[in-house]
Amino acid sequence: MGSLMQPLLSFLKNEDGPTAVEYALILSAILAACLLAVQTVGRVTQSSFEYSKQQIVSFMQSE
């Protein structure tokens, strides 16, 4: 029984696992923020191009 407890205690004392999990959580939060920023910029850019297109079509039809 003692031989089974030694690896378990060693695993619980090792801090590399939780540190890796913390880094993964931070990375996922940064990734989510980047994706949100790219989506927002994409929507604003699309809106700008749609407005420009409408203005050009309106100008071309008035002549």
GIWO-V979264 format. One record per backbone hydrogen bond with DSSP energy under -0.5 kcal/mol. NH is the residue of the N-H (numbers start at 1). CO is the residue of the C=O. If there is no record, write none. Layout:
nh:NH co:CO
nh:NH co:CO
This chain:
nh:4 co:1
nh:5 co:1
nh:6 co:2
nh:7 co:3
nh:8 co:4
nh:9 co:5
nh:10 co:6
nh:11 co:7
nh:12 co:8
nh:13 co:9
nh:14 co:10
nh:19 co:15
nh:20 co:16
nh:21 co:17
nh:22 co:18
nh:23 co:19
nh:24 co:20
nh:25 co:21
nh:26 co:22
nh:27 co:23
nh:28 co:24
nh:29 co:25
nh:30 co:26
nh:31 co:27
nh:32 co:28
nh:33 co:29
nh:34 co:30
nh:35 co:31
nh:36 co:32
nh:37 co:33
nh:38 co:34
nh:39 co:35
nh:40 co:36
nh:41 co:37
nh:42 co:38
nh:43 co:39
nh:44 co:40
nh:45 co:41
nh:46 co:42
nh:47 co:43
nh:48 co:44
nh:49 co:45
nh:50 co:46
nh:51 co:47
nh:52 co:48
nh:53 co:49
nh:54 co:50
nh:55 co:51
nh:56 co:52
nh:57 co:53
nh:58 co:54
nh:59 co:55
nh:60 co:56
nh:61 co:57
nh:62 co:58
nh:63 co:59
